[in-house]
């Protein structure tokens, strides 16, 4: 393997008719440099001018590259080069390379690489990137939520203002209708960011204004929470129609979890929670629910997201749980079959199944896999996409969702009926999901033949 070498890349960028140069300081291993798409031949091919020196694996090489070569650099290579520029050069480059930078949002760069890159970015470059290209910075799993949130809110505001300007520019009827739909989606995201009294702060962790949109909103301090719970939805969920209700549900879950964590010794602070209203993939409708393409896409996005949390938290990892409903449970199981990242607990509710044969096939610590099935839910027990998570052979722990009396607080709990009532406030189902998310699985009420209100600990 070639030793690491430092390349100083200088490219001429035309800015309003004036040619300016910038120098991007980049460190690559030889193979990774080639993988970036930037083709380097011998110095006689790539060098322009007397400043170029002979390429050597053990030396520093200076090359002057034309703009066409720079256009072939993408992903983490582009981010590294961009962050090495001065603030003024960053702004200039962003203005001239909108399409190239926009592609970074879809590049699926490994969060560990993003985290390492961000740690090395100078503060002046961080500020310049946040101001000039917030939509890119906010999309990067591996950057702390405290950075991504403001960047995404800035990108949201710019998208709203951009739509207003286009609407006033005399566009046609069809374009105006499309613009109106997008504007309603943007306004829904903005509304969902408003916290209610007594709730933790909300952060826009992910935002994509393109198409039908994607939005991920965090309730609480993701960068410091001790417990993190993902809420993953199933079919018929869109940003425009459901982001507000889904975020409110995540907030209710966070408040419920925090209440369970208040019983700590005097003088100690209770653990902190963060819940994530995750609408980071396109959910299916009746026309495409029969296939797994969207579930595969959702699995990719989910895996990228929780790898981002793992990367940013370093030695202070949270207890990470995924609470997935319907088609979202299928997407979650696809991701966890890969065993690229382990989570601490998984709850599957109203699940149509997956290719996983048992809970042990999934990357979940200590087999902490739970399943909830409500009466009159037409989706459960179908095993539409493979095995049935509710079957005895699958090995998941069955949780109560039918209602009853809380064995610990003695409060009356509501029952869930049908496919869409698992997250109702005050229900047995929501109580159990909240406890699963904070590692209190033994307090979850049992649904596997035990009397109503019996916890899993009592049932054993």
N, C-alpha and C positions, 0 to 999 in steps of 0.2 A: 504494500500500500504506500502511496506517495505521502511524504511528510506534508504537514500543513504549510501552506504558503500564503503570503499576504499579497493580494492583488489590489492595486490602486487603479480603479477604473475611471477614466475621464471620457465623458460623452458630451458632444455639442447638442444643445437643446435650443430650438428656435423659439424665442419668446417675443411675440408681436414684432417680428421682423428683425430682432436683435439676437445675435448668437451669443449665448452665455455658456460657460463650462462649469461642470461640477465634478468633484472628486468623491467617489464612493469607496470607502475603505472596507474591504471584505475579507474574511478569513474562511477559506474552504479547504476541505480535503480534496485531492485531485478528482476522485470519482464523483463526489457530490457537486463539484463545479461543473463537470461534464453533464451531470444529470439535470442541472438547472436549465439546459437548453442553449446555453451560450457556447458556441463552437469556437474553440481556440486552436488555431493552427500554429505553425512555426512563426517566429517573430517576423519573418519577411512577409508573411501573409496578413497578420493582424496589425503589425506596428505601422504607425503613420508618424514619421518625423524622427529626429535624432535622439529623442529622449527615451525611446524604447530600448530595453536591454534584453539580453538573452534569457529565455525562460529556463529556469532551473528549479528543481523540486526543493532545494535547500537554500534558496535565495529569495529576496524580495524582488518582485517583477513589476515594472510599471508599463502599462499598455494604454494606448489611446484607441478607444473603440468608437465606431460610428454609432449614430442613433439607432440604426436598424438592428445592430447587435444588442443594444440595450433593451429593445422591445421584446427580445426573446427571453429575457430574464423574468421570472415570475416567482410566486410563492414566497418562501422564507428568504430566498436570495434577494428578491426585490425589497422586502422589508428591511433586511440588513443594510442594503445599499442606501435605501431612503433615509434610514435613521442616522446614517453616517454623514449626511449633508448638514449644512448650516440651516438655521430656521428659514432664511430667505430662499435658499435653494430648494428646500422642501416644498414651500408654497409654490414656487415656480414649476417644479416638477409635477406636482399634483395638478396644476392647471392645465398642463400640456399632455397628461397621460391618464385621463379619467377612466377610459375603458380598461387599460392595463391594470390600474389599481382596483377597479371594481371587480375584476376577475379574482383578486385575492380573497374576496368574501366567499367564494365557492371553492377555494383551493384545498380545503380539508388538510391544513397544515397540522402536524402533530402538536398537540397542546404543550408537550414537554419542550419542544423546540421554541414555541412561542414564548413560554415562560422564561427560558434561558435568554432568548433575544431581548425581551422586555427588561429584564434585570440589568442588562448592559447598555440600554438606551440612555443617552445623556438627558438631563432634565429639560434643557432647551429644546431638544428634538422631540421629546414627549409632548411638550406644550404646543409646538408647531404642528405636530401630527393631529393632536386633538382639535385644533382650530381649523385645520385645512382639510382633513379627511376623516371626520368623526365616524362616518358610516363604516369605514374599514376598521378603524381601531375598535369600535364597539362590537364588531363581529368576531373578534379573535379570542377563541377559547384558549385560556392560558394567561390572559391578562386579568388582573384583579377586578372584581365586580365594582369596586369603588372608582375605578377608572372607566370601565365600560359603561356603567350607568349614565353618568353625565354625557359621555360621548354619544350614546344612543338617544338620549333625550334631545341633544343638540341636532342630531340627524333627523329626528322626528319633527322638530320645529321647522327645520329647513324644508323637509318634504311637504309639510302643510303649507308653508309660504310659497313654495314652488308651484304647488297645485293652484293656489289662488291666483298667482301671476299668469299661469297658463289659461285658466278659466276666463281671465279678463282680456286675453289676447285675440279673441275672435275665432276660436276653434269651431269645428263643425259639430253637429248634433251628436253623432256617434261618439266622437272623442269626448264631448262634454259629459255624456252618460257614463262612459268608462272612468273619466276623471272624478265624477261624483261618487261612484262606488269606492274608488280608492280613498277619496277624502273621508267618507264615512268610516272606513277601516282605520284611518289615521286618527280620527277623532275618538274612536272606540278605545284605541290604545292609550291616548292621552287621558281619557276618563278613568281608565283602569289604574292609572298611576296615582290617583288620589286616595290616600289612606283615610280610613274612618277613625273616629275617636277611640282610643284605647288599643289601636292596632299598631304593629311595627311599621316602619317606613317601607315603602315600595321602591324597587329598583328595576329599571328596564335593562335586563341582562343581555337580551338579544332583540334585534329589530331589523326587519327587512321589508321595505316598502314595495318591493317588486311583486307583480302578480297579485294573488289574493293575500299576500303578506304572511309574515311569521313574527311572532312576538313571544318572549319569555320574560315573565315578571317575577321577581323575587320578593317575598315578604320576610323582612328581617335582614340581618347583617351576614351575608353569605361568606365574607372573608374571615369571619371570626366565630361563626356558629358552631356549637358542639354537635348539633343534630341537623341534618339537611334532608328534606323529603321532597321528591319529585312527584307531581301530579300529572299523569300522562293520560290524555283523553282518547276516546275512540272515534267512530265515524260521526259525520255530520257536525264536526266542530270546525268553525272558521274563526279567524281573528275578528272579523267585523261583527259576527253575531254572538260569539261566546267569550271573548277575552275578558270582558268585565265580570260576568258571572263566575268564570273559572278562577279569576284572581280573587274575587270575594270568597270563593270556596277555599282557596289556599290560605287566605287570611283567617278564616274561621278555624281551619286546621291548626294554624300556628298558635292562635290564642288558646285552643283546647290543649295543645301539647304543652304550652308554657304553664298552664294551670296544673297539669300533672307533675310538673317539675319544681313546683314551689316548696315542696316539703324537704328542705335542706337544713343542716345544723345551723344554729344561730351564729351569725358573723360571716357566713359564706354566701356568695351570690349563687342563685340557681343557674343551671346550665342554660345556654342560649340556643334558640332554634331559628331555622330559616326554612321556609317552604317555597317551592317553585311551581308557579302556574306555567306549565310547559306546553306551549303551542308552537313547537319548533319544527313541525312537519305538516305536510298537507294530508289531512285525514280523508278517508274515502266517503263516497256516497253510494247510492244503489247501483250506479253504473259501473263502478270499479271495485266494489268491496269484495268481489269474488276472487281477486288476485292478491298477491303479496308484494307487488312492486312498491306500493306506498309504505308498507310495513318495513320493507328492506331499507327504504330511504329514511324512515323514522328511526330505525335501529342505528343507522350510521350517525344520524344527528344526535341521538341520545348518547351514544358511546362517546362521541366527540365532546359533548357537553360535560358529562361527569368526569371524563379524563381531564377536562379543563379545570374542574374543581380540585382534583387530586394534584394537578401540576402547580396550582397557585398556593395550595395549603402546605406543601412541603412536609415538615416533621409534625405539623399540627393538623392531622387529618380529622374530619368530622365523621360521625356515624352517618352513613349514606344509605337512604332507603328510597325505593321506587314503588309508588302506589299507582298501579296502572289499570285502566278500565277498558273493557271490550277490545276493540282492534288495537288499542294502545298496549294491552297486555301481550298481544302477539308480537308487536314490534319490540317490546322490552325483552321478551324471551329470545328473539332472534339475536339481539345484541349480546345477551348474557351467555348464549351458547358458544360464543367465540372465546370466552375466557381471557380477553385482552385486559380487562379491568374487573376487579371484584367489588361488589357492593355488599352492604351489611344485612339488608333485608329487602324482600320483595313481596308485595301483595298483589294478587291477581283477582280482580272482581269483574263479574259478568264476562268471563273470558271465553272466546270461541276456540281456544287451543293453539297449539304450535307443534313444530316438529320435535320438540324436546319430549323425550319419553318419560323422564322422571325429574323431580326437583334437583336431584344430584347432578344432572347434566348441565345445570346452570351455574354461572360464576357468582354464587351467593354464599357468604361466609356461614359456616355451621348449619347449612341447610335451612336457613331462616326464610322459608318460602311459605306463604299463607294464601288461602283461596277463600273467596266469599261468593256465595250464590243465593240470590233472593228468590222467593216464591214468585211464580209466574214470569220469571225472566226467560224469554224464548231463546236466548243465545246460549246460556249455560247448558252443559251436557251434550252439546252438538258435536264437539270435537271437529269443527268445520275445517280447521287448518292443521289437523293432526291429532295428537293425544289430548285427552280431557284433563285439565289441571285439577278438576274436582273429583276425579276418580281416586279410589283407594290406592291403586297401583302407582299413581304419580307421586304420592308421598308428601304432598303439601299439607300444612296444618289448616284445618277447616275452622273458619271463624264465624261467630254468630252475627247475623244481620237481621233477624226477625223481630227484634225488640224484646223488652222484658225489664228487669230490675238490675241495675249495676251492682255487682256483688261487693264492690268496695265502697262506693258512695251512697248506695241505696236509692239513687235517683231512678226515676222511670225513664226508660230509653225507647225511642220510637223504632218502628220496624220499617224495613225497606221492601217494597214490592215492585216487581217489574225490573226493567233494565237500567233505569236512569235515576234511581233514588238512593244510591249507595253513599252519596256525600251529603245527605240531608242533615242539617244542624240538629243536634240532640238525639241523633239516631244511634243505635247500637253499632251499626256499621262504621260511622264516622269515629265513634269512641275507639273502636278497635284499630282502625287505620291510624289514628293519632298515636296510640300506644306502640304500634309496630314501628312507626317512624322514630320513636325515641328509645328503642331497644327494650321495651317492657312487654315482650311477647308472652311472658307467663301470666300477665294480667288480662290478656285478651280473652273474651268469652268464647266458649267452645260451641261448635255446632255439629259435633260428630257423635250424636247419640246421648250426650250428657243433658241433664236438666237445664232448662233456660236459666241464664245468669251464672252458669258455672264457668270459672276461669280455666284456662288450659293447665295451670298449675294444679288446680283442684281435681281436674279430670284424670290426671296421671296417677 
